[in-house]
Amino acid sequence: MITLISRWKLRDGAPKELLTALQNLARTVEQNEPETLVYSVHVPAPPPPSSVKEPAAADSLPDHASEVVFFEVYKNQAAYCHHLKGEVFNQFVKENLQYFFENPKEKGRPAADTQFFKRESAFFRPADQ
C-alpha cells in the first residue's frame, strides 16, 4: 500500500474554477482508477468554533488560500505509477498548472511537497449524512 500527502503551493488563492476542477479531479480518479483507494483533496478552511454554543464560521475559504493538500492511498506501486503517468492526473495538471507555482526542477509540474507514510493503525467511520 502507498500512502502520501502532497501539498501544492497556490500562486494566488483558490478561485472557483480551480475548486470545480479539484472536485472533478477526485470524481474522475474514482471512476477511472479502481486501485486508487483514497483520493481526498483539501483546501484551507476557517477553524471550527471551540464550543458547540458558538456559531459556526461561514463555509468559505480564507482570503488567500496558500495550498491544496492531497491525501492519497494506492493499492500498490503499480496503482501509484498508473495515477502519476495516467491521463486523468496529467490532463488536470496541464489544464490547471496556472493556479500553482511551477516546480523549477521539473517543467510543467506543480511545486509540491510530497511525503510518504506507512500506516501503523487506523479506523474509518462513516459520517451520518
N, C-alpha and C positions, 0 to 999 in steps of 0.2 A: 504494500500500500504506500502511495506517495501522498504526503500531506504538506501543504505550503500556505504561507501568507505572503502576498505580494502587494506592495504599496507603490502606486503610480502617482507621481507628482504632477498636479494640475498647473497649467500656466496661469489661468485667470478664473478660478472658481469652476462651478459645475452648472453650466446653462441647461435649460430644459431639454434641449436637443440631445445633449450628452446623457442626461438621465434616462431619456427614452431609449437611446441606443444601448445603454447598460442593461435596461430591463429586457430589451430584445435579445441581447447577447446571452443572458442567462437562460432565457426561454429556448433559444436556438441550440445552445450547448446541451440542454436537457433533451431536446428532440433528436439530436444528431450524434451524440457521443454517449452511448449507453454505459461505457466503462468509466465515465466521469461520475463519481458517486455523490460529490457535493460541489456546487459551484455557487458561492454566496458572495454577492457584491455589496459593498457598504460605502456610504458617503458620510461625512460628518453630520452630526445631529445635535440639537441643543440637549443639555443634560436633563435628566428626569428630575422631577421635584424630589426633595429629600423627605417629604412627608406625604402620606396619602391624602391629607387635608389640603395641600397646596394644589392650585390648578396646574394642569399640565401645560408645558410650553407649546407655543404654536408649532405645528408639524412643518417646519421649514428648515432649509439649510442655513448655516451661519453665512453672514455676508460674503465671506471669502473662503470657501472650502479649499483646502490645500492638497488633498489627496483622495484617491479612490483606493479602497482596500478590498482585495480579493482573498477569500478563504476557499481553498480548493482541496479536494480529496479525489485521488485517482486509484482505480483498482490495482494498477501495476505500472511499471515503467513504460510499457508499450502504450497504455492509455494516455499517459502524460505526454509522451512524444507525439502521439496522434493529435492531441489537442494543440500543442505548440506549432506543429507543422501543417495542421489542417486548415481547410478553407474558412471555417467559422471564425476562428481566432484571427487569422491573418487578414480577412476581409474587415473585421472590426477595427483592427489596428490601422489598416490603410484608410478607412473612412473617418477615423476619429483621432488620428495622431495629432492633429492641430490643437486639441484641447490639453495635451500633455507636453511636458518637457521631453525633448528627444534625448536618447542615450548618445552621448558623444562618441562612444566606442563602437556603437552598432547603429549605423544609419537606418532610419525607417522604423526604429523600435523606441518605445517609450522609456524614459528614465524610470527604473523600478528598483526597489529594494525588496528582494525575494529571499525568504528564509524557509528552510525545510524543517519538518518536525517528525518525531517518532511518537506515536500515541502511547501513553503509559496507562491511561484509563479514561473512560468516558461514559456518559449516558446521554440519551436523546429522548426528550419528552415532547410530544406534540402539544402545541398551544391550542387552547379552546378558541374556536372562532365562531 
